[in-house]
Amino acid sequence: MPKILIIDDEESMRGLLRMRLSDLYEIVETGEPEQALGLALEHKPDIILMDLMMPNCSGFELCQSIHSLSYTSLIPIFMITGESAEKYREHCKSLGAKGYFEKPVDFAALRATLAAEIEKKQPERRGYVRVRMRLILKLRGTDRNGKPFEESATTDNVSASGFLCNCTSALTKGAPVEVFLAGEQDRHVGRAQVVRREAPGAPWQRYGFQFLETTNDWLLQPK
């Protein structure tokens, strides 16, 4: 059963979300935003539902913290709040939130959105397993302006078919890069392409890369 982490200081709202969603999802909840990051790391939920306005730690701060850690950065975050969606939607998006629901919540729309998000995650789970392995890579290619670039990038989220890392160069989806394991002598490990870009409004860019081909020097080989 997919797992949802609910973060809301209002007990009544947590209870309502739990009542309306617990038939399809395992629910982990907290009314203390200070505990939220620890729960996300412990339970690795499939989705996070978060109140925007909470005492001591706002949803803005918490969303940014969760999204900045490699271990939790891929968890979709949806804000639920009584504030106007138009007022904060773009800012939430820039911090990594996937969506925004106003109170009173349209539960039919929420359930449909959650189901679609879970469905998107299934092919990734079936296809390959991610491993926490810290590697220093060197990426070489052409940025979105057609300018050649070469830069080092650190990743601790890898699989046999790809990896996730920050990159200062602006890249477009589908852009190919040559990938090297950095060291005293760089080793060419394959050719990859950008399959997704996260937090497009942030000063740094985080990209998901999928290998088009790998050499025997890539540490994780497909079975």
Secondary structure, DSSP 8 states (H G I E B T S, - for coil): --EEEEE-S-HHHHHHHHHHHTTTSEEEEES-HHHHHHHHHHH--SEEEEESS-SSS-HHHHHHHHHHSTTTTTS-EEEEESS-HHHHHHHHHHTT--EEEESS--HHHHHHHHHHHHHHHHHHHHH---B---EEEEEEEE-TTS-EEEEEEEESEEETTEEEEEESS---TT-EEEEEE-SSS-EEEEEEEEEEEE-TTSSSEEEEEEEEEE-TTSSS---
